[in-house]
Amino acid sequence: MSELTWFDKPNPRAAFRQEWSAVMLIRPDQQQCDPPLGGGGAQHLQRLLVLAPIMALLAVMGWTASTGIPDSLSSYHGGQYRDLFVGGLIGTAVALLGYWGVTPIEDYTLNVAGFYATIVALVPNDIATQISEMATSGQTSPRDVVRIILGGALVTVVAFVFVDYTRSGWSMGWLAKGPGLLRNLTLTSLAVLAAYAVWLAVNVVNPATTFAWVHTPAAVLLFIHLGIAVAAQGWQWMPQAIEPSPARRRLYRAVVVGMLAAPVVVWLLLGLWLKLPQAVLVLEVIEVLLFSVFWISEIGRFWKVPNT
């Protein structure tokens, strides 16, 4: 990374970047030389890589619908499509981690969502059942493998918190010192991440828990952070040069409302009333499709933004 900051480089967007930095409480010496706008080939590829596994998974669901519909997306952990499910989620997680959000809160929430997506991919929702079946059949139990995975995830979280706190350059630095709502969202997310790290440690140290409730909370937190990222574009103030159009603002707000309302509607209509076994699957597909609407809109919004 060059030693020059955005304020040293001859850049036509310097004026609004100074304004954006002041509003988001970012010091000039904390600026990086890559544009938060994320324009150009690399960022376009990352945006498309987020969509690719989603489209592939939906295609598989349609292709295999005649032979049976699973109870949830996580059910694809088993069977012949396991590699597609796991590989697709890992690819999405990497793309989310590499993508530079338009605003700091979007960048942060998408990065944390990428972390939770990795857990969803690597720890099956039925891991306890798999361990029991392999124990009775005399096969090697996946227990130790999952402990290694969770141990690596725990080390990652601890390293992130330590580096972030000591350097004070990101979520515990300028992001947590921003406006009230921004600060509260960030601190709440960090607190939940810390609590989840403790739960990872419990499952690593005490394998008798059979890794209970590792997959499901990660899946829920994944969707929550994706929703916050959409909300950041729907309501957050930003300079005119990178602000979504009024029509896009309304679209993103509608997406957020839909993501919030879907769990209640699906639970009442499909879960309680119709008692549909695939209620969770329907909810997950709705959430994925709503986020895809936002993501495709963002691809169109920044597709012609050049590299700087």
C-alpha positions as CSV (number, residue, x, y, z in Angstrom):
1,M,0.0,0.0,0.0
2,S,1.3,3.4,-0.9
3,E,2.2,5.9,1.8
4,L,0.1,8.5,0.1
5,T,-3.3,9.1,1.5
6,W,-6.4,10.1,-0.5
7,F,-5.7,13.7,0.5
8,D,-2.3,13.6,-1.2
9,K,-3.3,11.9,-4.4
10,P,-4.5,14.0,-7.4
11,N,-8.0,12.6,-7.4
12,P,-11.1,14.4,-8.9
13,R,-13.2,13.0,-6.0
14,A,-11.0,14.5,-3.2
15,A,-13.6,17.1,-2.2
16,F,-16.5,14.7,-1.5
17,R,-14.1,12.1,0.0
18,Q,-13.0,14.7,2.5
19,E,-16.7,15.4,3.3
20,W,-17.4,11.6,3.5
21,S,-14.4,11.1,5.8
22,A,-15.5,14.0,8.1
23,V,-19.0,12.7,8.4
24,M,-17.9,9.1,9.1
25,L,-15.2,10.4,11.6
26,I,-12.3,8.9,9.7
27,R,-8.9,10.6,10.1
28,P,-6.9,11.3,7.0
29,D,-4.1,9.1,8.2
30,Q,-6.5,6.2,8.5
31,Q,-7.5,6.4,4.8
32,Q,-6.4,3.6,2.5
33,C,-5.5,4.1,-1.1
34,D,-8.1,1.8,-2.5
35,P,-11.4,3.5,-3.3
36,P,-14.4,2.6,-1.0
37,L,-16.5,3.0,-4.1
38,G,-15.2,-0.4,-5.2
39,G,-15.3,0.4,-8.9
40,G,-13.6,-1.6,-11.6
41,G,-12.8,-5.2,-12.6
42,A,-11.8,-6.7,-9.3
43,Q,-14.8,-5.5,-7.4
44,H,-17.2,-6.3,-10.2
45,L,-15.9,-9.9,-10.2
46,Q,-16.4,-10.1,-6.4
47,R,-20.0,-8.8,-6.7
48,L,-20.7,-11.4,-9.4
49,L,-19.0,-14.2,-7.3
50,V,-21.5,-13.4,-4.5
51,L,-24.4,-14.1,-6.9
52,A,-22.9,-17.1,-8.7
53,P,-23.4,-19.8,-5.9
54,I,-26.9,-18.3,-5.1
55,M,-28.0,-18.8,-8.7
56,A,-26.4,-22.3,-8.8
57,L,-28.2,-23.4,-5.6
58,L,-31.6,-22.1,-6.9
59,A,-31.0,-24.0,-10.1
60,V,-30.3,-27.2,-8.2
61,M,-33.4,-26.7,-6.1
62,G,-35.5,-26.3,-9.3
63,W,-33.8,-29.3,-11.0
64,T,-34.3,-31.7,-8.1
65,A,-37.8,-30.4,-7.0
66,S,-39.5,-33.4,-8.6
67,T,-37.5,-35.9,-6.4
68,G,-38.1,-34.1,-3.1
69,I,-37.8,-30.7,-1.4
70,P,-35.6,-30.5,1.7
71,D,-36.7,-28.8,4.9
72,S,-34.0,-26.1,4.7
73,L,-31.1,-25.0,2.5
74,S,-28.8,-26.5,5.1
75,S,-30.1,-29.9,4.2
76,Y,-28.0,-29.7,1.1
77,H,-25.1,-30.4,3.4
78,G,-25.9,-34.0,2.8
79,G,-26.3,-35.9,-0.4
80,Q,-24.7,-35.4,-3.8
81,Y,-25.0,-31.6,-3.8
82,R,-22.9,-31.1,-0.6
83,D,-19.8,-29.9,-2.5
84,L,-21.9,-27.4,-4.3
85,F,-23.5,-26.1,-1.1
86,V,-20.2,-25.9,0.9
87,G,-18.1,-24.6,-2.0
88,G,-20.7,-22.0,-2.9
89,L,-21.0,-20.7,0.6
90,I,-17.2,-20.5,1.0
91,G,-16.9,-18.7,-2.3
92,T,-19.6,-16.2,-1.2
93,A,-17.9,-15.7,2.1
94,V,-14.6,-14.9,0.5
95,A,-16.3,-12.5,-2.0
96,L,-18.0,-10.7,0.9
97,L,-14.8,-10.5,2.9
98,G,-12.9,-9.1,-0.2
99,Y,-15.7,-6.6,-1.2
100,W,-15.1,-3.1,-0.1
101,G,-18.5,-1.6,1.0
102,V,-19.6,1.8,-0.2
103,T,-19.8,2.9,3.5
104,P,-17.9,1.7,6.5
105,I,-21.0,0.1,8.1
106,E,-21.8,-1.8,5.0
107,D,-18.2,-2.9,4.7
108,Y,-18.1,-4.1,8.3
109,T,-21.4,-6.0,8.2
110,L,-20.6,-7.8,5.0
111,N,-17.2,-8.9,6.4
112,V,-18.9,-10.3,9.5
113,A,-21.5,-11.9,7.4
114,G,-18.7,-13.6,5.5
115,F,-17.4,-15.0,8.7
116,Y,-20.8,-16.5,9.7
117,A,-21.2,-17.9,6.2
118,T,-18.0,-19.8,6.6
119,I,-19.3,-21.4,9.8
120,V,-22.6,-22.3,8.1
121,A,-20.6,-23.9,5.3
122,L,-18.2,-25.9,7.4
123,V,-20.4,-27.1,10.3
124,P,-23.5,-29.0,9.1
125,N,-26.8,-28.4,10.8
126,D,-27.1,-32.1,11.5
127,I,-23.6,-32.6,12.8
128,A,-24.8,-34.2,16.1
129,T,-26.8,-36.8,14.0
130,Q,-23.8,-37.5,11.8
131,I,-21.6,-38.1,14.9
132,S,-24.1,-40.5,16.4
133,E,-24.4,-42.5,13.2
134,M,-20.7,-42.8,12.6
135,A,-20.2,-43.8,16.2
136,T,-22.6,-46.7,15.9
137,S,-21.3,-47.8,12.6
138,G,-17.7,-47.9,13.7
139,Q,-16.6,-45.2,11.3
140,T,-14.2,-42.4,12.2
141,S,-16.2,-39.6,14.0
142,P,-16.1,-36.1,12.5
143,R,-16.0,-34.7,16.0
144,D,-12.3,-33.9,16.0
145,V,-12.5,-32.4,12.5
146,V,-15.3,-30.0,13.7
147,R,-13.3,-29.2,16.8
148,I,-10.4,-28.1,14.5
149,I,-12.8,-26.0,12.4
150,L,-14.3,-24.3,15.4
151,G,-10.9,-23.8,17.0
152,G,-9.7,-22.1,13.8
153,A,-12.8,-19.9,13.8
154,L,-12.2,-19.0,17.4
155,V,-8.6,-18.0,16.8
156,T,-9.8,-15.9,13.9
157,V,-12.3,-14.0,16.0
158,V,-9.8,-13.5,18.9
159,A,-7.1,-12.3,16.5
160,F,-9.6,-9.9,14.8
161,V,-10.7,-8.4,18.2
162,F,-7.1,-8.1,19.4
163,V,-5.8,-6.4,16.3
164,D,-8.9,-4.2,15.9
165,Y,-8.7,-3.1,19.5
166,T,-5.0,-2.4,19.6
167,R,-4.8,-0.6,16.3
168,S,-8.2,1.2,16.8
169,G,-8.5,1.6,13.1
170,W,-11.8,0.0,12.3
171,S,-14.9,-1.2,14.3
172,M,-13.5,-0.4,17.7
173,G,-11.9,2.7,16.4
174,W,-13.7,5.2,14.2
175,L,-16.7,3.1,13.4
176,A,-17.7,2.6,17.0
177,K,-17.2,6.3,17.6
178,G,-19.6,7.4,14.9
179,P,-23.2,8.7,15.2
180,G,-25.5,7.0,17.7
181,L,-27.2,4.4,15.6
182,L,-24.0,3.5,13.8
183,R,-22.2,3.1,17.1
184,N,-25.0,1.1,18.7
185,L,-25.2,-1.3,15.7
186,T,-21.4,-1.8,15.7
187,L,-21.1,-2.4,19.4
188,T,-24.1,-4.7,19.4
189,S,-22.6,-6.7,16.5
190,L,-19.2,-6.9,18.3
191,A,-20.9,-8.0,21.5
192,V,-22.8,-10.8,19.7
193,L,-19.6,-11.8,17.9
194,A,-17.8,-12.0,21.3
195,A,-20.6,-14.1,22.7
196,Y,-20.6,-16.4,19.7
197,A,-16.8,-16.8,20.2
198,V,-17.4,-17.9,23.8
199,W,-19.9,-20.5,22.5
200,L,-17.3,-21.7,20.0
201,A,-14.9,-22.2,22.8
202,V,-17.4,-24.1,24.8
203,N,-18.0,-26.5,21.9
204,V,-14.2,-26.9,21.3
205,V,-13.4,-27.7,24.9
206,N,-16.5,-29.8,25.7
207,P,-17.2,-32.1,22.8
208,A,-20.1,-33.7,24.8
209,T,-22.2,-30.8,23.6
210,T,-22.0,-32.4,20.1
211,F,-21.6,-28.8,18.7
212,A,-25.2,-28.0,19.5
213,W,-26.5,-24.7,18.1
214,V,-23.3,-23.7,16.2
215,H,-24.8,-23.8,12.7
216,T,-28.2,-22.3,13.3
217,P,-27.1,-19.1,15.2
218,A,-24.5,-18.5,12.5
219,A,-27.2,-18.8,9.8
220,V,-29.4,-16.3,11.6
221,L,-26.6,-13.9,12.2
222,L,-25.6,-14.1,8.6
223,F,-29.0,-13.0,7.4
224,I,-29.2,-10.2,10.1
225,H,-25.9,-8.7,9.0
226,L,-26.9,-8.9,5.3
227,G,-30.0,-7.0,6.3
228,I,-28.0,-4.3,8.1
229,A,-25.9,-3.9,5.0
230,V,-29.0,-3.2,2.9
231,A,-30.3,-0.9,5.5
232,A,-27.1,1.1,5.4
233,Q,-27.7,1.9,1.8
234,G,-31.4,2.5,2.3
235,W,-31.2,5.0,5.1
236,Q,-27.6,6.1,5.9
237,W,-26.6,9.6,4.8
238,M,-23.8,9.7,2.3
239,P,-22.3,12.3,-0.1
240,Q,-24.3,13.0,-3.3
241,A,-21.7,11.4,-5.5
242,I,-22.2,7.9,-4.1
243,E,-25.8,8.3,-2.8
244,P,-28.3,5.9,-4.3
245,S,-31.1,7.5,-6.4
246,P,-34.4,8.0,-4.6
247,A,-35.9,5.1,-6.5
248,R,-33.1,2.8,-5.3
249,R,-33.5,4.1,-1.7
250,R,-37.1,3.1,-1.8
251,L,-36.2,-0.3,-3.2
252,Y,-33.6,-0.9,-0.5
253,R,-36.0,0.1,2.2
254,A,-38.6,-2.2,0.8
255,V,-36.1,-5.0,0.8
256,V,-35.3,-4.4,4.5
257,V,-38.9,-4.3,5.4
258,G,-39.4,-7.6,3.5
259,M,-36.4,-9.2,5.3
260,L,-37.9,-8.2,8.6
261,A,-41.5,-9.2,7.9
262,A,-40.7,-12.5,6.2
263,P,-39.9,-14.5,9.4
264,V,-43.2,-13.4,11.0
265,V,-45.3,-14.0,8.0
266,V,-43.8,-17.4,7.1
267,W,-44.0,-18.5,10.7
268,L,-47.6,-17.6,11.1
269,L,-48.8,-18.6,7.6
270,L,-46.7,-21.7,6.8
271,G,-45.4,-22.8,10.2
272,L,-48.5,-22.4,12.5
273,W,-51.4,-22.5,10.1
274,L,-50.4,-24.8,7.2
275,K,-47.7,-26.6,9.3
276,L,-45.5,-26.9,6.1
277,P,-42.3,-28.9,6.8
278,Q,-40.5,-26.7,4.3
279,A,-41.4,-23.4,6.1
280,V,-37.7,-22.8,7.0
281,L,-36.7,-23.4,3.4
282,V,-39.3,-20.9,2.1
283,L,-38.1,-18.3,4.6
284,E,-34.4,-18.8,3.6
285,V,-35.2,-18.6,-0.1
286,I,-37.2,-15.4,0.4
287,E,-34.3,-13.8,2.4
288,V,-31.8,-14.9,-0.2
289,L,-33.9,-13.5,-3.1
290,L,-34.5,-10.2,-1.3
291,F,-30.8,-9.7,-0.7
292,S,-30.1,-10.7,-4.3
293,V,-32.4,-7.9,-5.5
294,F,-30.3,-5.4,-3.5
295,W,-27.1,-6.9,-4.7
296,I,-28.1,-6.9,-8.4
297,S,-29.2,-3.3,-8.1
298,E,-25.8,-2.4,-6.6
299,I,-24.0,-4.1,-9.5
300,G,-26.0,-2.0,-11.9
301,R,-25.3,1.1,-9.9
302,F,-21.5,0.8,-9.9
303,W,-20.9,-1.2,-13.1
304,K,-19.6,1.8,-15.0
305,V,-17.5,3.2,-12.2
306,P,-13.9,3.0,-13.4
307,N,-10.8,2.0,-11.4
308,T,-8.9,5.0,-9.9
